[in-house]
Amino acid sequence: MSARRLWLAAVLGAIAIAILLSLGTWQMQRLYWKEDLLATIDRRMHAEPLALAEAERLFAETSDVDYVPITATGSFVHEGERHFLATWKGQSGFYVYTPLKLGDGRFLLVNRGFVPYWLKEASSRSAGQVDGVVTVSGLARNPLSEKPSSMVPDNDLAKNIFYWKDRDVMAASAGLPDGYVLLPFFLDADSSPNPGDWPAGGVTIVSLPNNHLQYAVTWYGLAAALAGVMLFSFAGRRRRTKR
């Protein structure tokens, strides 16, 4: 190998090592961010429930109430329930989102829980359509600002099947009165049983993969391996030139 090619290989190798090290460092930064996020979620989920007014104030200040325990009191508008396609405990079916009319006339969309396919229609689970004033406890969930991915189908309003949680469209298609006011987040109901056992609450899933350390070790390992190969090659060339 000529001296010119040797220097070119050294420069390219150094660039490659720098890129691999930067990828490893980025994954370490992601690791710290993910660990902090998981700790925040765990801390929130085990905190004392907030009154609805406190949750509203927190959302107004931070735009983030995800996984904060809250309680809300009102009456369900069962004829406005919306159905979000979901799986739970190995079954396919729907999460039932029902408007809860609060005492001040505003509305909150409540994920009451899961029903299997054959219980999609409310008439098939009439025992669970509770009347009157109820108090619902669970976890607040942030709204989505847009469809999560172009791979997600569009919501089918004609069939009342939602593939992503478009809070505004859910409410607009629920037959609420003109001029209704909707709280800016969802409530996922806890596992307190409903009459007739359906919907089955407590369906909130916290599953955030945390493989960043593994990725960081991989990138750093590749950088070390490349550096070793380069040093071995250059040392071998140096020995040959001394002969």
C-alpha positions as CSV (number, residue, x, y, z in Angstrom):
1,M,0.0,0.0,0.0
2,S,1.4,3.4,-1.0
3,A,1.9,6.1,1.6
4,R,-1.0,8.1,-0.1
5,R,-3.4,5.2,0.2
6,L,-2.3,4.5,3.7
7,W,-3.1,8.1,4.8
8,L,-6.4,8.0,3.0
9,A,-7.3,4.7,4.8
10,A,-6.3,6.3,8.1
11,V,-8.5,9.4,7.5
12,L,-11.5,7.3,6.4
13,G,-11.0,5.0,9.3
14,A,-10.8,7.9,11.8
15,I,-14.0,9.3,10.3
16,A,-15.7,6.0,10.6
17,I,-14.6,5.6,14.2
18,A,-15.8,9.1,15.0
19,I,-19.2,8.3,13.6
20,L,-19.5,5.1,15.5
21,L,-18.5,6.8,18.8
22,S,-21.0,9.6,18.2
23,L,-23.7,7.0,17.6
24,G,-22.8,5.2,20.8
25,T,-22.8,8.5,22.7
26,W,-26.2,9.4,21.2
27,Q,-27.6,6.1,22.5
28,M,-26.2,6.8,25.9
29,Q,-28.0,10.1,25.9
30,R,-31.2,8.3,24.8
31,L,-30.7,5.8,27.7
32,Y,-30.5,8.6,30.3
33,W,-33.6,10.2,28.7
34,K,-35.5,6.9,28.7
35,E,-34.6,6.1,32.3
36,D,-35.7,9.5,33.4
37,L,-39.0,9.1,31.5
38,L,-39.7,5.7,33.0
39,A,-38.9,7.1,36.5
40,T,-41.3,10.0,35.9
41,I,-44.1,7.6,34.8
42,D,-43.5,5.3,37.7
43,R,-43.6,8.3,40.1
44,R,-46.7,9.7,38.6
45,M,-48.6,6.4,38.6
46,H,-47.9,5.8,42.3
47,A,-48.8,9.4,43.4
48,E,-52.1,10.4,45.0
49,P,-54.9,11.1,42.6
50,L,-55.4,14.7,41.5
51,A,-58.8,16.4,41.4
52,L,-59.9,17.2,37.9
53,A,-59.3,20.9,38.4
54,E,-55.7,20.3,39.5
55,A,-55.1,18.1,36.4
56,E,-56.5,20.8,34.2
57,R,-54.2,23.3,35.8
58,L,-51.2,21.0,35.3
59,F,-52.1,20.5,31.6
60,A,-52.5,24.2,31.1
61,E,-49.0,24.8,32.5
62,T,-47.1,21.8,30.9
63,S,-49.3,20.2,28.2
64,D,-48.5,16.9,29.9
65,V,-50.6,14.9,32.3
66,D,-49.8,11.5,30.9
67,Y,-50.2,8.7,33.6
68,V,-51.2,11.2,36.3
69,P,-53.9,9.6,38.5
70,I,-57.1,11.6,38.5
71,T,-60.8,11.3,39.4
72,A,-63.8,12.7,37.7
73,T,-67.5,12.8,38.6
74,G,-70.4,13.0,36.1
75,S,-72.8,11.1,34.0
76,F,-71.9,8.9,31.0
77,V,-73.4,9.7,27.6
78,H,-73.5,6.1,26.5
79,E,-75.1,6.8,23.1
80,G,-71.9,8.7,22.2
81,E,-69.5,5.9,22.9
82,R,-66.6,5.6,20.4
83,H,-64.8,2.3,19.7
84,F,-61.0,2.2,19.4
85,L,-59.6,-1.0,17.8
86,A,-57.4,-2.8,20.4
87,T,-56.1,-6.0,21.8
88,W,-56.1,-6.9,25.5
89,K,-54.9,-10.1,27.2
90,G,-54.6,-11.8,23.8
91,Q,-58.1,-10.9,22.7
92,S,-59.0,-8.6,19.8
93,G,-61.8,-6.0,20.3
94,F,-62.2,-2.4,21.2
95,Y,-61.6,0.2,23.9
96,V,-64.8,1.9,24.7
97,Y,-64.4,5.7,24.9
98,T,-67.5,7.3,26.4
99,P,-68.2,11.0,27.0
100,L,-68.6,11.8,30.7
101,K,-70.8,14.9,31.3
102,L,-69.4,16.8,34.3
103,G,-71.3,18.7,36.8
104,D,-70.4,22.0,35.2
105,G,-71.7,20.8,31.8
106,R,-68.3,20.1,30.2
107,F,-67.3,16.7,28.8
108,L,-64.4,14.4,29.4
109,L,-63.7,11.4,27.1
110,V,-63.2,8.3,29.3
111,N,-61.7,5.1,28.1
112,R,-63.9,2.8,30.1
113,G,-62.0,-0.3,29.1
114,F,-62.0,-3.3,26.7
115,V,-64.8,-5.3,25.1
116,P,-64.3,-8.2,22.7
117,Y,-65.5,-8.0,19.1
118,W,-68.9,-9.6,19.8
119,L,-69.6,-7.0,22.5
120,K,-69.0,-4.0,20.4
121,E,-72.6,-2.9,20.3
122,A,-73.8,-1.4,23.6
123,S,-77.0,-3.4,23.5
124,S,-75.0,-6.6,24.0
125,R,-73.7,-5.4,27.3
126,S,-76.6,-3.3,28.7
127,A,-75.7,-4.2,32.3
128,G,-72.5,-2.1,32.0
129,Q,-74.3,1.0,30.7
130,V,-74.5,2.6,34.2
131,D,-76.9,5.5,34.6
132,G,-76.8,8.4,36.9
133,V,-73.8,10.2,38.6
134,V,-70.6,8.1,38.9
135,T,-67.1,8.8,40.0
136,V,-64.4,7.4,37.7
137,S,-60.8,7.0,38.8
138,G,-57.8,6.2,36.5
139,L,-55.0,7.7,34.6
140,A,-55.0,10.9,32.6
141,R,-53.6,10.5,29.0
142,N,-52.4,13.2,26.7
143,P,-54.2,13.7,23.4
144,L,-52.4,13.0,20.1
145,S,-51.8,16.0,17.9
146,E,-51.8,13.9,14.7
147,K,-52.0,10.4,13.3
148,P,-49.0,8.4,14.7
149,S,-47.9,7.1,11.3
150,S,-48.9,7.0,7.7
151,M,-49.2,3.2,8.1
152,V,-52.1,3.7,10.5
153,P,-55.5,3.5,8.7
154,D,-57.9,6.4,8.7
155,N,-60.6,6.3,11.3
156,D,-63.9,4.8,10.0
157,L,-66.6,7.1,11.4
158,A,-69.4,5.3,9.5
159,K,-68.6,2.1,11.3
160,N,-67.5,3.8,14.5
161,I,-64.1,2.3,14.5
162,F,-61.1,4.4,15.4
163,Y,-57.5,3.3,14.6
164,W,-55.9,6.2,16.3
165,K,-57.2,8.3,19.2
166,D,-58.3,11.5,17.5
167,R,-59.9,13.2,20.6
168,D,-61.6,16.0,18.7
169,V,-63.1,13.8,16.0
170,M,-64.2,11.3,18.7
171,A,-66.1,14.1,20.5
172,A,-67.4,15.7,17.3
173,S,-68.9,12.4,16.1
174,A,-70.4,11.5,19.5
175,G,-73.6,13.6,19.1
176,L,-72.8,16.0,21.9
177,P,-74.8,19.2,22.1
178,D,-73.8,22.3,20.1
179,G,-71.2,24.4,21.8
180,Y,-70.0,21.6,24.0
181,V,-66.7,22.1,25.9
182,L,-64.3,19.2,26.0
183,L,-61.5,18.8,28.5
184,P,-58.1,18.6,26.7
185,F,-57.1,15.1,27.8
186,F,-58.5,11.6,28.2
187,L,-59.1,9.5,31.3
188,D,-58.3,5.8,31.2
189,A,-60.5,4.2,33.8
190,D,-58.9,1.9,36.4
191,S,-59.8,-1.8,37.0
192,S,-62.8,-1.2,39.2
193,P,-65.4,-3.7,37.8
194,N,-68.3,-2.5,35.8
195,P,-71.7,-4.2,36.1
196,G,-71.8,-7.3,33.9
197,D,-67.9,-7.1,33.8
198,W,-67.8,-5.1,30.6
199,P,-66.1,-2.9,29.7
200,A,-63.1,-4.3,31.5
201,G,-61.1,-1.3,32.9
202,G,-57.5,-1.0,33.8
203,V,-56.2,-1.4,30.3
204,T,-53.5,1.3,30.3
205,I,-50.3,-0.3,29.0
206,V,-46.9,1.2,29.9
207,S,-44.5,-0.5,27.6
208,L,-41.5,1.6,26.6
209,P,-38.6,-0.5,25.2
210,N,-35.3,0.5,26.7
211,N,-32.5,-1.2,24.6
212,H,-30.3,1.9,24.3
213,L,-27.5,0.5,26.5
214,Q,-27.3,-2.6,24.2
215,Y,-27.2,-0.3,21.1
216,A,-24.5,1.9,22.7
217,V,-22.3,-1.1,23.5
218,T,-22.7,-2.3,19.9
219,W,-21.6,1.0,18.4
220,Y,-18.7,1.4,20.9
221,G,-17.7,-2.2,20.2
222,L,-17.6,-1.6,16.5
223,A,-15.5,1.5,17.0
224,A,-13.1,-0.4,19.1
225,A,-12.9,-3.3,16.6
226,L,-12.2,-0.9,13.7
227,A,-9.5,0.9,15.7
228,G,-8.0,-2.5,16.5
229,V,-8.0,-3.6,12.8
230,M,-6.4,-0.3,11.8
231,L,-3.7,-0.5,14.5
232,F,-2.9,-4.1,13.5
233,S,-2.7,-3.2,9.8
234,F,-0.5,-0.2,10.4
235,A,1.8,-2.1,12.8
236,G,2.2,-4.9,10.3
237,R,3.1,-2.5,7.5
238,R,5.7,-0.8,9.8
239,R,7.3,-4.2,10.5
240,R,7.4,-5.0,6.8
241,T,9.1,-1.7,5.9
242,K,11.8,-2.3,8.5
243,R,12.9,-5.6,7.0
